[in-house]
Amino acid sequence: MQMPIFPLGTVLFPGGVLPLRIFEQRYLEMTKACLRDGSGFGVCLIREGREVGSAAVPAEIGCIARVREWDMPQLGIFTLVTEGVGRFRLGAREADRRGLLIGEIEELPDLPAPEPAPAELAGCTTLLRSIVERIGEDKLPSPPRYDDAAWVAYRLAEFMPLDPAARQRLLEMDDADLLLGVVARLIRQQDGKG
């Protein structure tokens, strides 16, 4: 399947929300097509290059984004609220005449819930619920899935002060139990507990 690719300096996780301000012509055209067709686009972390200007080199694992809300506050600028709907692996890609990357993507399956639920799930869920109580549930994608290890891990990772490369490594994990375990360890390290 082919999809436009939007290389960014950030990582979008499945179920995550990403606000965007679109002003480059290639991405304005991409946005118009996505709104017209109800289609998504791929968000990939930039491996080399920059967000603006010539096409950047994207990471191979990314997340499909769908537009949830949009506005055009002035001519030539879109403000979007997008949501991550699933991971993908990027294959062959090329820049079109406008410089927009078009890539062959392979959708990756959702991370299955570990059975039995990992011990870290209870502690991580409690932490996430306390964060949500402070910031408001409207800051999270709906509906909350506190019993889903991957969803809890992704939401905690969004709140943690991690660099983009660390977030990318989390996105690339194919095991929900391992993902949650790594996030729990990162939380303990940030709390100074080891």
Residue frames as a rotation matrix with the C-alpha (Angstrom) as fourth column:
MET 1
0.584 0.812 0.000 0.00
0.812 -0.584 0.000 0.00
0.000 0.000 -1.000 0.00
GLN 2
-0.429 -0.717 0.550 1.31
0.693 -0.651 -0.309 3.48
0.580 0.249 0.776 -0.83
MET 3
0.643 0.586 -0.493 1.00
0.765 -0.483 0.426 6.40
0.011 -0.651 -0.759 1.54
PRO 4
0.436 -0.509 0.742 2.40
-0.066 -0.840 -0.538 9.93
0.897 0.186 -0.400 1.86
ILE 5
0.240 -0.487 -0.840 5.11
0.923 0.381 0.043 10.10
0.299 -0.786 0.541 4.53
PHE 6
0.731 0.013 0.682 5.54
-0.141 -0.975 0.171 13.06
0.667 -0.221 -0.711 6.86
PRO 7
-0.008 -0.802 -0.598 9.02
0.766 0.379 -0.519 12.91
0.643 -0.462 0.611 8.45
LEU 8
0.718 0.292 0.632 9.04
-0.166 -0.809 0.563 14.79
0.676 -0.509 -0.533 11.76
GLY 9
-0.408 -0.883 0.234 11.35
-0.388 -0.064 -0.920 15.39
0.827 -0.465 -0.316 14.69
THR 10
-0.364 0.380 0.850 8.88
-0.894 0.112 -0.433 13.57
-0.260 -0.918 0.299 16.94
VAL 11
-0.968 0.074 -0.242 7.35
0.010 0.966 0.257 10.11
0.253 0.246 -0.936 17.31
LEU 12
-0.141 0.976 0.168 3.63
-0.963 -0.175 0.203 9.38
0.228 -0.134 0.965 17.12
PHE 13
-0.942 -0.109 0.317 2.44
-0.220 0.915 -0.339 6.29
-0.253 -0.389 -0.886 19.00
PRO 14
-0.568 0.806 -0.166 -0.70
0.304 0.393 0.868 4.28
0.765 0.443 -0.468 18.18
GLY 15
0.261 0.779 -0.570 -3.58
0.906 0.006 0.422 5.88
0.332 -0.627 -0.705 20.06
GLY 16
-0.394 -0.503 -0.769 -1.60
0.743 -0.667 0.055 9.08
-0.541 -0.550 0.637 20.55
VAL 17
0.774 0.628 0.082 -2.63
0.589 -0.666 -0.458 12.59
-0.233 0.403 -0.885 19.59
LEU 18
-0.384 -0.923 -0.007 -0.37
0.806 -0.339 0.485 14.84
-0.450 0.181 0.874 17.53
PRO 19
0.705 0.553 -0.445 -1.25
0.273 -0.790 -0.549 18.48
-0.655 0.266 -0.707 16.78
LEU 20
-0.281 -0.782 0.557 0.33
0.883 0.016 0.468 19.79
-0.375 0.623 0.686 13.58
ARG 21
0.410 0.283 -0.867 0.66
-0.123 -0.925 -0.360 23.17
-0.904 0.254 -0.344 11.89
ILE 22
0.048 -0.299 0.953 0.89
0.843 0.524 0.122 22.64
-0.536 0.797 0.277 8.14
PHE 23
0.524 0.113 -0.844 2.27
-0.155 -0.962 -0.225 25.40
-0.838 0.249 -0.486 5.91
GLU 24
-0.630 -0.759 -0.163 4.61
-0.334 0.075 0.939 23.82
-0.701 0.646 -0.301 3.32
GLN 25
-0.138 0.625 -0.769 2.94
-0.985 -0.167 0.040 23.42
-0.103 0.763 0.638 -0.06
ARG 26
-0.588 -0.124 -0.799 3.65
-0.401 0.903 0.155 19.67
0.702 0.412 -0.581 -0.34
TYR 27
-0.921 0.234 -0.312 2.02
0.390 0.563 -0.728 19.02
0.005 -0.792 -0.610 3.04
LEU 28
-0.507 0.794 -0.336 -0.88
-0.568 -0.601 -0.563 21.38
-0.649 -0.094 0.755 2.33
GLU 29
-0.202 0.394 -0.897 -1.65
-0.898 0.292 0.330 19.28
0.392 0.872 0.294 -0.77
MET 30
-0.792 -0.131 -0.596 -1.24
0.051 0.959 -0.278 16.08
0.608 -0.251 -0.753 1.26
THR 31
-0.873 0.476 -0.102 -3.65
0.058 -0.106 -0.993 17.41
-0.484 -0.873 0.065 3.91
LYS 32
-0.291 0.791 -0.538 -6.25
-0.895 -0.423 -0.139 18.40
-0.337 0.442 0.831 1.31
ALA 33
-0.332 0.120 -0.935 -6.07
-0.594 0.744 0.306 14.90
0.733 0.657 -0.176 -0.22
CYS 34
-0.920 -0.037 -0.389 -6.38
0.254 0.701 -0.667 13.22
0.297 -0.712 -0.636 3.21
LEU 35
-0.683 0.714 -0.155 -9.40
-0.259 -0.435 -0.862 15.37
-0.683 -0.549 0.482 4.11
ARG 36
-0.208 0.598 -0.774 -11.02
-0.978 -0.135 0.158 14.77
-0.011 0.790 0.613 0.72
ASP 37
-0.163 0.044 -0.986 -10.44
-0.472 0.874 0.117 10.98
0.866 0.485 -0.122 0.74
GLY 38
0.761 0.393 0.516 -10.67
-0.626 0.237 0.743 10.31
0.170 -0.888 0.427 4.47
SER 39
0.646 -0.606 -0.464 -7.21
0.358 0.777 -0.517 8.76
0.675 0.168 0.719 4.23
GLY 40
0.879 -0.407 -0.249 -4.21
0.161 -0.237 0.958 8.92
-0.449 -0.882 -0.143 6.51
PHE 41
0.612 -0.789 -0.051 -0.52
-0.388 -0.244 -0.889 9.63
0.689 0.564 -0.456 6.17
GLY 42
0.572 -0.481 -0.664 2.58
0.686 0.724 0.067 8.13
0.448 -0.494 0.745 7.72
VAL 43
0.794 -0.402 0.456 4.48
-0.555 -0.785 0.275 9.91
0.247 -0.472 -0.846 10.48
CYS 44
0.643 -0.681 -0.351 8.11
0.645 0.728 -0.233 8.82
0.414 -0.076 0.907 10.77
LEU 45
0.702 -0.529 -0.476 10.92
0.163 -0.531 0.831 10.13
-0.693 -0.662 -0.287 12.94
ILE 46
0.852 -0.479 -0.210 13.61
-0.419 -0.386 -0.822 11.91
0.313 0.788 -0.530 10.91
ARG 47
0.717 -0.698 -0.008 16.85
0.635 0.647 0.422 9.90
-0.290 -0.308 0.906 10.77
GLU 48
-0.521 -0.853 -0.035 18.67
0.725 -0.464 0.509 12.49
-0.450 0.240 0.860 8.65
GLY 49
-0.532 0.271 0.802 17.69
0.547 -0.613 0.570 15.95
0.646 0.742 0.178 7.44
ARG 50
-0.961 0.235 -0.148 15.17
-0.058 -0.691 -0.720 18.51
-0.271 -0.683 0.678 8.65
GLU 51
-0.237 0.961 0.141 11.41
0.584 0.257 -0.770 18.93
-0.776 -0.100 -0.622 8.80
VAL 52
0.699 0.469 -0.540 11.43
-0.057 -0.715 -0.696 21.88
-0.713 0.518 -0.473 6.41
GLY 53
-0.005 -0.703 -0.712 13.01
-0.878 -0.338 0.339 21.94
-0.479 0.626 -0.615 2.98
SER 54
-0.275 -0.158 -0.948 14.25
-0.789 0.601 0.128 18.95
0.550 0.783 -0.290 0.99
ALA 55
0.676 0.642 -0.360 12.89
-0.386 0.726 0.570 15.50
0.627 -0.247 0.739 1.80
ALA 56
-0.006 -0.632 0.775 14.36
-0.997 0.067 0.047 14.06
-0.081 -0.772 -0.631 5.01
VAL 57
-0.501 -0.204 -0.841 15.38
-0.306 0.951 -0.048 10.43
0.810 0.234 -0.538 5.54
PRO 58
0.285 0.735 0.616 12.70
-0.875 -0.062 0.479 8.79
0.390 -0.676 0.625 7.70
ALA 59
-0.571 -0.321 0.755 12.92
-0.668 0.717 -0.200 5.92
-0.478 -0.618 -0.624 10.19
GLU 60
-0.862 0.174 -0.476 11.65
-0.251 0.668 0.701 2.58
0.440 0.724 -0.532 8.87
ILE 61
-0.434 0.760 -0.484 8.95
0.873 0.488 -0.016 2.13
0.224 -0.429 -0.875 11.54
GLY 62
-0.931 0.194 0.308 6.30
-0.212 -0.977 -0.024 4.81
0.296 -0.087 0.951 11.78
CYS 63
-0.602 0.794 -0.086 2.68
0.469 0.264 -0.842 5.37
-0.646 -0.547 -0.532 12.73
ILE 64
-0.521 0.542 0.659 -0.31
0.671 -0.218 0.709 6.05
0.528 0.812 -0.250 10.49
ALA 65
-0.834 0.256 -0.489 -1.99
0.173 -0.720 -0.672 9.34
-0.524 -0.645 0.556 11.39
ARG 66
-0.260 0.824 0.503 -5.62
0.880 -0.012 0.475 10.21
0.397 0.566 -0.722 10.69
VAL 67
-0.854 0.000 0.521 -6.98
-0.077 -0.989 -0.126 13.75
0.515 -0.148 0.844 10.92
ARG 68
-0.456 0.704 -0.544 -9.47
0.889 0.330 -0.318 14.09
-0.045 -0.629 -0.776 13.82
GLU 69
0.601 0.582 -0.548 -9.92
0.545 -0.800 -0.252 17.87
-0.585 -0.147 -0.798 13.68
TRP 70
-0.413 -0.749 0.518 -8.78
0.911 -0.323 0.258 20.57
-0.026 0.578 0.815 11.33
ASP 71
0.640 0.507 -0.577 -8.99
0.436 -0.858 -0.271 24.29
-0.633 -0.078 -0.771 10.84
MET 72
-0.079 -0.647 0.758 -7.59
0.939 -0.303 -0.162 26.82
0.335 0.699 0.631 8.39
PRO 73
0.227 0.189 -0.955 -7.01
0.749 -0.660 0.047 29.92
-0.622 -0.727 -0.292 10.53
GLN 74
0.240 -0.140 -0.961 -5.56
-0.497 -0.868 0.002 31.75
-0.834 0.477 -0.278 7.55
LEU 75
0.938 0.126 -0.322 -5.03
-0.346 0.332 -0.878 31.03
-0.004 0.935 0.355 3.90
GLY 76
0.337 -0.847 -0.411 -2.12
-0.422 0.254 -0.870 28.64
0.841 0.467 -0.272 3.40
ILE 77
-0.752 -0.557 0.352 -2.05
-0.571 0.285 -0.770 27.23
0.329 -0.780 -0.533 6.94
PHE 78
0.318 0.776 -0.545 -3.83
-0.158 0.610 0.777 24.17
0.935 -0.161 0.316 8.30
THR 79
-0.513 -0.359 0.780 -3.95
-0.856 0.142 -0.498 23.35
0.068 -0.922 -0.380 11.98
LEU 80
0.101 0.468 -0.878 -4.61
-0.382 0.833 0.400 19.67
0.919 0.295 0.263 12.52
VAL 81
-0.067 -0.139 0.988 -5.22
-0.911 0.411 -0.004 17.33
-0.406 -0.901 -0.154 15.41
THR 82
0.060 0.003 -0.998 -4.20
-0.685 0.727 -0.039 13.85
0.726 0.686 0.046 14.28
GLU 83
0.477 0.105 0.873 -4.42
-0.763 0.542 0.352 10.48
-0.436 -0.834 0.339 16.00
GLY 84
-0.604 -0.742 -0.290 -2.08
-0.797 0.564 0.216 7.53
0.003 0.362 -0.932 15.59
VAL 85
0.455 0.890 0.034 -4.01
-0.884 0.455 -0.103 4.51
-0.107 0.017 0.994 14.36
GLY 86
0.929 -0.141 0.341 -1.35
0.115 0.989 0.095 1.85
-0.351 -0.049 0.935 13.84
ARG 87
0.091 -0.984 -0.152 2.30
-0.375 -0.175 0.910 1.12
-0.922 -0.026 -0.385 13.22
PHE 88
0.991 0.133 -0.004 3.81
-0.054 0.378 -0.924 0.40
-0.121 0.916 0.382 9.83
ARG 89
0.053 -0.981 0.186 7.11
0.423 0.191 0.886 -0.60
-0.905 0.032 0.425 8.24
LEU 90
0.633 0.101 -0.768 8.30
-0.494 -0.711 -0.501 1.70
-0.596 0.696 -0.399 5.46
GLY 91
0.360 -0.486 0.796 9.67
0.679 0.722 0.134 0.09
-0.640 0.492 0.590 2.34
ALA 92
-0.478 -0.535 0.696 10.60
0.877 -0.339 0.341 1.71
0.054 0.773 0.632 -0.96
ARG 93
0.439 0.587 -0.680 10.01
0.579 -0.764 -0.286 5.43
-0.687 -0.268 -0.675 -1.12
GLU 94
-0.488 -0.566 0.664 10.46
0.864 -0.420 0.278 8.28
0.122 0.709 0.694 -3.53
ALA 95
-0.485 0.271 -0.832 9.80
0.194 -0.894 -0.404 11.99
-0.853 -0.357 0.381 -3.58
ASP 96
0.323 0.651 0.687 7.10
0.889 0.041 -0.457 13.18
-0.326 0.758 -0.565 -5.96
ARG 97
0.003 -0.338 0.941 7.39
0.769 -0.600 -0.218 16.35
0.639 0.725 0.258 -8.09
ARG 98
0.648 0.304 0.698 6.52
-0.139 -0.855 0.501 18.54
0.749 -0.421 -0.512 -5.05
GLY 99
-0.430 -0.867 0.252 9.09
-0.518 0.009 -0.855 16.85
0.740 -0.498 -0.453 -2.79
LEU 100
0.294 0.605 0.740 6.47
-0.952 0.257 0.168 14.83
-0.088 -0.754 0.651 -0.86
LEU 101
-0.817 -0.573 0.064 7.73
-0.572 0.819 0.032 11.40
-0.071 -0.011 -0.997 0.10
ILE 102
0.452 0.867 -0.208 5.48
-0.875 0.476 0.082 8.57
0.170 0.145 0.975 -1.07
GLY 103
-0.606 -0.745 0.280 6.29
-0.793 0.595 -0.133 5.23
-0.067 -0.303 -0.951 0.51
GLU 104
0.010 0.498 -0.867 5.29
-0.244 0.842 0.481 1.60
0.970 0.207 0.130 0.23
ILE 105
-0.407 -0.132 0.904 4.10
-0.904 -0.083 -0.419 0.62
0.131 -0.988 -0.085 3.69
GLU 106
-0.356 0.314 -0.880 3.34
0.182 0.947 0.265 -2.66
0.917 -0.066 -0.394 5.41
GLU 107
0.284 0.526 0.802 0.89
-0.736 -0.416 0.534 -2.26
0.614 -0.742 0.269 8.27
LEU 108
-0.775 -0.566 -0.281 2.12
-0.195 0.637 -0.746 -3.98
0.602 -0.523 -0.603 11.43
PRO 109
0.060 0.850 -0.524 -0.29
0.485 0.434 0.759 -5.86
0.873 -0.299 -0.386 13.71
ASP 110
0.489 0.184 0.853 -1.41
-0.623 -0.611 0.489 -4.34
0.611 -0.770 -0.184 17.01
LEU 111
-0.681 -0.732 0.024 0.63
-0.502 0.443 -0.743 -5.59
0.533 -0.518 -0.669 19.95
PRO 112
0.141 0.773 -0.619 -1.33
0.124 0.606 0.785 -8.46
0.982 -0.188 -0.010 21.52
ALA 113
0.466 0.100 0.879 -2.12
-0.801 -0.374 0.468 -8.20
0.375 -0.922 -0.094 25.22
PRO 114
-0.615 -0.733 -0.292 0.25
-0.498 0.647 -0.577 -10.33
0.612 -0.209 -0.763 27.27
GLU 115
0.641 0.767 0.011 -1.32
-0.537 0.439 0.720 -13.27
0.548 -0.468 0.694 29.12
PRO 116
0.344 0.747 -0.569 -1.26
0.939 -0.293 0.182 -13.20
-0.031 -0.596 -0.802 32.04
ALA 117
0.847 0.004 0.532 -1.15
0.101 -0.983 -0.153 -9.42
0.523 0.183 -0.833 32.47
PRO 118
-0.131 -0.981 -0.143 2.37
0.476 0.064 -0.877 -8.33
0.869 -0.183 0.459 33.48
ALA 119
0.069 0.092 -0.993 2.95
0.996 -0.063 0.063 -7.31
-0.057 -0.994 -0.096 37.09
GLU 120
-0.841 -0.490 -0.230 4.03
0.476 -0.872 0.119 -3.83
-0.259 -0.010 0.966 35.90
LEU 121
-0.487 0.694 0.531 0.56
0.471 -0.304 0.828 -3.18
0.736 0.653 -0.178 34.43
ALA 122
0.433 0.712 -0.553 -1.05
0.854 -0.130 0.503 -2.45
0.287 -0.690 -0.664 37.80
GLY 123
-0.003 -0.521 -0.854 1.64
0.717 -0.597 0.361 0.03
-0.697 -0.611 0.375 38.90
CYS 124
-0.911 -0.357 0.207 1.86
0.389 -0.573 0.721 1.72
-0.139 0.737 0.661 35.51
THR 125
-0.225 0.915 0.335 -1.93
0.649 -0.116 0.752 1.96
0.726 0.387 -0.568 35.27
THR 126
0.446 0.342 -0.827 -2.11
0.880 -0.335 0.336 3.55
-0.162 -0.878 -0.450 38.73
LEU 127
-0.458 -0.709 -0.537 0.55
0.518 -0.703 0.487 6.09
-0.723 -0.055 0.689 37.72
LEU 128
-0.864 0.152 0.480 -1.21
0.408 -0.347 0.844 6.89
0.295 0.925 0.238 34.44
ARG 129
0.160 0.984 -0.076 -4.57
0.819 -0.090 0.567 7.33
0.551 -0.153 -0.820 36.19
SER 130
0.271 -0.100 -0.957 -2.96
0.774 -0.569 0.279 9.77
-0.572 -0.816 -0.077 38.67
ILE 131
-0.825 -0.560 -0.081 -1.45
0.370 -0.642 0.671 11.77
-0.427 0.524 0.737 35.78
VAL 132
-0.585 0.673 0.452 -4.81
0.532 -0.101 0.840 11.85
0.611 0.733 -0.299 34.02
GLU 133
0.327 0.700 -0.635 -6.53
0.943 -0.200 0.266 13.07
0.059 -0.686 -0.725 37.22
ARG 134
-0.128 -0.479 -0.868 -4.12
0.537 -0.770 0.345 16.03
-0.834 -0.422 0.356 37.31
ILE 135
-0.901 -0.363 -0.237 -4.21
0.012 -0.566 0.824 16.99
-0.433 0.740 0.515 33.63
GLY 136
-0.031 0.963 -0.269 -7.76
-0.703 -0.212 -0.678 15.96
-0.710 0.168 0.684 32.70
GLU 137
-0.051 0.084 0.995 -9.02
0.316 0.947 -0.063 13.03
-0.947 0.311 -0.075 30.67
ASP 138
0.893 0.433 -0.122 -9.56
0.051 -0.366 -0.929 15.30
-0.447 0.824 -0.349 27.66
LYS 139
0.273 -0.881 -0.386 -5.76
-0.891 -0.383 0.244 15.29
-0.363 0.277 -0.889 27.17
LEU 140
-0.615 -0.429 0.662 -5.86
-0.223 0.899 0.377 11.55
-0.757 0.084 -0.648 26.39
PRO 141
-0.731 0.408 -0.548 -7.22
-0.539 0.148 0.829 9.88
0.419 0.901 0.112 23.31
SER 142
-0.142 0.780 0.609 -10.66
-0.832 0.239 -0.501 8.37
-0.536 -0.578 0.615 23.90
PRO 143
0.838 0.453 0.303 -11.65
-0.342 0.004 0.940 5.92
0.425 -0.891 0.158 25.11
PRO 144
-0.025 -0.866 0.499 -9.01
-1.000 0.024 -0.009 5.10
-0.004 -0.499 -0.866 27.75
ARG 145
0.675 0.156 -0.722 -7.77
-0.266 0.963 -0.040 1.48
0.689 0.219 0.691 27.65
TYR 146
0.249 -0.585 0.772 -6.17
-0.963 -0.235 0.132 1.02
0.104 -0.776 -0.622 31.05
ASP 147
0.579 -0.010 0.815 -6.19
-0.311 0.922 0.232 -2.78
-0.754 -0.388 0.531 30.70
ASP 148
0.940 -0.281 0.195 -4.11
0.283 0.319 -0.904 -2.67
0.192 0.905 0.379 27.48
ALA 149
0.451 -0.836 -0.314 -0.39
0.622 0.042 0.782 -2.93
-0.640 -0.547 0.539 28.31
ALA 150
-0.367 -0.613 0.699 0.78
0.929 -0.283 0.238 -1.32
0.052 0.737 0.674 25.05
TRP 151
0.333 0.576 0.747 -1.73
0.498 -0.780 0.380 1.55
0.801 0.245 -0.546 25.32
VAL 152
0.956 -0.014 -0.293 -0.66
0.268 -0.363 0.892 2.28
-0.119 -0.932 -0.343 28.93
ALA 153
0.116 -0.993 -0.018 3.04
0.782 0.081 0.618 2.10
-0.612 -0.086 0.786 27.97
TYR 154
-0.264 -0.184 0.947 2.58
0.863 -0.483 0.146 4.43
0.430 0.856 0.287 24.99
ARG 155
0.679 0.573 0.460 0.65
0.313 -0.792 0.524 7.00
0.664 -0.212 -0.717 27.05
LEU 156
0.801 -0.452 -0.393 3.27
0.358 -0.164 0.919 6.98
-0.479 -0.877 0.031 29.83
ALA 157
-0.144 -0.906 0.399 6.04
0.924 0.021 0.383 7.34
-0.355 0.424 0.833 27.24
GLU 158
0.143 0.273 0.951 4.28
0.693 -0.714 0.101 10.42
0.707 0.645 -0.291 25.87
PHE 159
0.939 0.277 0.202 4.44
0.045 -0.684 0.728 12.07
0.340 -0.675 -0.655 29.30
MET 160
0.614 -0.761 -0.209 8.06
0.583 0.259 0.770 11.11
-0.532 -0.595 0.602 30.01
PRO 161
0.673 -0.460 -0.580 11.00
-0.576 -0.817 -0.022 13.38
-0.463 0.349 -0.815 29.13
LEU 162
0.266 -0.540 0.798 12.49
0.462 0.798 0.386 11.01
-0.846 0.266 0.462 26.54
ASP 163
-0.445 -0.433 -0.784 14.49
-0.519 -0.588 0.620 11.99
-0.729 0.683 0.037 23.50
PRO 164
0.364 0.684 -0.633 13.01
-0.905 0.100 -0.413 11.11
-0.219 0.723 0.655 20.10
ALA 165
-0.325 -0.548 -0.771 15.46
-0.695 0.691 -0.198 8.22
0.641 0.472 -0.606 19.55
ALA 166
-0.961 0.024 0.275 14.30
-0.204 0.610 -0.766 6.57
-0.186 -0.792 -0.581 22.80
ARG 167
-0.059 0.998 -0.023 10.65
-0.597 -0.054 -0.801 7.03
-0.800 -0.033 0.599 21.79
GLN 168
0.177 0.068 -0.982 11.47
-0.956 0.248 -0.155 5.49
0.233 0.966 0.108 18.40
ARG 169
-0.810 -0.511 -0.286 12.96
-0.420 0.847 -0.325 2.40
0.409 -0.143 -0.901 20.08
LEU 170
-0.663 0.652 0.368 9.72
-0.213 0.307 -0.927 2.00
-0.718 -0.693 -0.065 22.06
LEU 171
0.235 0.781 -0.578 7.64
-0.828 -0.151 -0.540 2.32
-0.509 0.605 0.612 18.88
GLU 172
-0.120 -0.390 -0.913 9.73
-0.877 0.473 -0.087 -0.40
0.466 0.790 -0.398 17.23
MET 173
-0.821 -0.198 0.535 9.06
-0.490 0.727 -0.482 -2.97
-0.293 -0.657 -0.694 19.97
ASP 174
-0.424 0.635 -0.646 6.86
-0.544 0.392 0.742 -5.88
0.724 0.666 0.179 18.91
ASP 175
-0.335 0.255 -0.907 6.05
0.626 0.780 -0.012 -7.26
0.704 -0.572 -0.421 22.38
ALA 176
0.363 0.597 0.716 3.62
-0.116 -0.733 0.670 -5.43
0.925 -0.326 -0.196 24.70
ASP 177
0.905 -0.062 -0.420 4.99
0.414 0.348 0.841 -7.11
0.094 -0.936 0.341 27.84
LEU 178
-0.056 -0.998 -0.015 8.56
0.998 -0.057 0.018 -6.08
-0.019 -0.014 1.000 26.99
LEU 179
-0.237 0.051 0.970 7.41
0.387 -0.911 0.143 -2.57
0.891 0.409 0.196 26.03
LEU 180
0.736 0.588 0.337 5.64
-0.092 -0.406 0.909 -2.06
0.671 -0.700 -0.244 29.36
GLY 181
0.707 -0.539 -0.457 8.62
0.698 0.430 0.573 -3.51
-0.113 -0.724 0.680 31.24
VAL 182
-0.320 -0.848 0.423 11.01
0.888 -0.425 -0.179 -1.06
0.331 0.318 0.888 29.55
VAL 183
0.014 0.404 0.915 8.71
0.027 -0.915 0.404 1.89
1.000 0.019 -0.024 30.29
ALA 184
0.931 0.328 -0.158 8.39
0.136 0.089 0.987 0.77
0.338 -0.940 0.038 33.95
ARG 185
0.287 -0.911 -0.295 12.20
0.950 0.232 0.208 0.57
-0.121 -0.340 0.932 34.18
LEU 186
-0.398 -0.399 0.826 12.57
0.586 -0.804 -0.106 4.05
0.706 0.442 0.553 32.67
ILE 187
0.517 0.657 0.550 10.10
-0.097 -0.593 0.799 5.39
0.851 -0.466 -0.243 35.24
ARG 188
0.868 -0.241 -0.434 12.08
0.495 0.347 0.797 3.80
-0.041 -0.906 0.421 38.09
GLN 189
-0.131 -0.976 0.175 15.31
0.983 -0.150 -0.103 5.27
0.127 0.158 0.979 36.69
GLN 190
-0.244 0.089 0.966 13.77
0.242 -0.959 0.149 8.74
0.939 0.270 0.212 36.51
ASP 191
0.790 0.557 0.256 12.51
-0.152 -0.228 0.962 8.36
0.595 -0.798 -0.095 40.06
GLY 192
0.000 -0.912 0.411 16.05
-0.862 -0.208 -0.461 7.45
0.506 -0.355 -0.786 41.15
LYS 193
0.435 0.257 0.863 15.06
-0.753 0.629 0.193 3.93
-0.494 -0.733 0.467 42.18
GLY 194
-0.140 -0.692 0.708 17.18
-0.271 0.715 0.644 2.03
-0.952 -0.102 -0.288 39.82
